[in-house]
């Protein structure tokens, strides 16, 4: 289970943001 990046990290790391969105989409799709 991937760990979600901290909000502060997301602000400074666009890749973390996109990865977080991908995780959210995956969780929504797996419901």
Backbone as a chain_set.jsonl record, in Angstrom:
{"seq": "XXXXXXXXXXXXXXXXXXXXXXXXXXXXXXX", "coords": {"N": [[0.843, -1.2, 0.0], [0.799, 2.042, -1.052], [2.309, 4.934, 0.402], [0.819, 8.005, 1.09], [2.015, 11.147, -0.042], [3.082, 13.92, 1.99], [1.2, 16.982, 2.384], [2.853, 19.289, 2.252], [5.026, 18.274, 0.914], [3.883, 17.65, -1.493], [3.365, 20.16, -2.527], [5.89, 21.002, -3.253], [6.737, 19.065, -4.921], [5.842, 18.094, -7.913], [5.612, 15.539, -9.039], [4.944, 13.957, -6.896], [2.44, 14.922, -6.42], [1.009, 14.105, -8.757], [1.291, 11.379, -8.46], [-0.135, 10.964, -6.132], [-2.701, 11.656, -6.975], [-3.104, 9.592, -8.762], [-3.182, 7.409, -7.057], [-5.487, 7.983, -5.598], [-7.4, 7.875, -7.638], [-7.201, 5.174, -8.257], [-8.086, 3.989, -5.899], [-10.714, 4.881, -5.876], [-11.655, 3.614, -8.153], [-11.512, 0.991, -7.432], [-13.559, 0.492, -5.749]], "CA": [[0.0, 0.0, 0.0], [1.659, 3.229, -1.153], [2.089, 5.989, 1.393], [0.519, 9.282, 0.436], [2.967, 12.201, 0.315], [2.556, 14.99, 2.833], [0.789, 18.162, 1.598], [3.999, 20.169, 2.014], [5.862, 17.637, -0.107], [3.161, 17.748, -2.759], [3.523, 21.522, -3.035], [7.228, 21.178, -3.819], [7.068, 17.947, -5.786], [4.726, 17.804, -8.822], [5.472, 14.093, -9.253], [4.218, 13.43, -5.741], [1.041, 15.303, -6.625], [0.417, 13.229, -9.762], [1.236, 10.031, -7.89], [-1.234, 10.953, -5.161], [-3.941, 11.626, -7.74], [-3.229, 8.256, -9.335], [-3.595, 6.521, -5.966], [-6.889, 8.291, -5.298], [-8.209, 7.332, -8.728], [-7.187, 3.718, -8.134], [-8.955, 3.627, -4.777], [-12.095, 5.115, -6.295], [-12.012, 2.623, -9.164], [-11.552, -0.352, -6.841], [-14.727, 0.352, -4.875]], "C": [[0.88, 1.253, 0.0], [1.297, 4.277, -0.114], [1.847, 7.307, 0.672], [1.512, 10.354, 0.888], [2.302, 13.277, 1.158], [2.196, 16.196, 1.962], [1.956, 19.088, 1.282], [4.899, 19.596, 0.922], [5.203, 17.754, -1.475], [3.35, 19.13, -3.379], [4.859, 21.705, -3.733], [7.587, 20.081, -4.816], [5.865, 17.591, -6.669], [4.515, 16.31, -9.045], [4.702, 13.467, -8.107], [2.734, 13.739, -5.89], [0.364, 14.348, -7.606], [0.292, 11.807, -9.234], [0.076, 9.922, -6.912], [-2.575, 10.891, -5.885], [-4.175, 10.235, -8.311], [-3.71, 7.275, -8.274], [-5.068, 6.738, -5.649], [-7.793, 7.706, -6.375], [-8.299, 5.819, -8.626], [-8.12, 3.275, -7.017], [-10.417, 3.809, -5.161], [-12.552, 4.035, -7.27], [-12.18, 1.237, -8.56], [-12.75, -0.542, -5.913], [-15.788, -0.509, -5.519]], "O": [[1.622, 1.49, 0.953], [0.125, 4.478, 0.205], [2.584, 7.672, -0.243], [1.814, 10.454, 2.077], [1.098, 13.511, 1.046], [2.813, 16.413, 0.92], [2.046, 19.616, 0.173], [5.461, 20.334, 0.112], [5.878, 17.933, -2.489], [3.48, 19.261, -4.596], [4.961, 22.469, -4.692], [8.621, 20.157, -5.48], [4.968, 16.871, -6.23], [3.383, 15.859, -9.22], [3.901, 12.555, -8.313], [1.88, 12.927, -5.535], [-0.722, 13.838, -7.331], [-0.683, 11.112, -9.52], [-0.615, 8.904, -6.871], [-3.479, 10.167, -5.467], [-5.307, 9.753, -8.343], [-4.544, 6.412, -8.55], [-5.811, 5.776, -5.454], [-8.828, 7.112, -6.07], [-9.356, 5.241, -8.88], [-8.858, 2.301, -7.167], [-11.262, 2.985, -4.811], [-13.699, 3.591, -7.22], [-12.903, 0.402, -9.104], [-12.935, -1.622, -5.353], [-16.843, -0.736, -4.927]]}, "num_chains": 1, "name": "protein.A"}
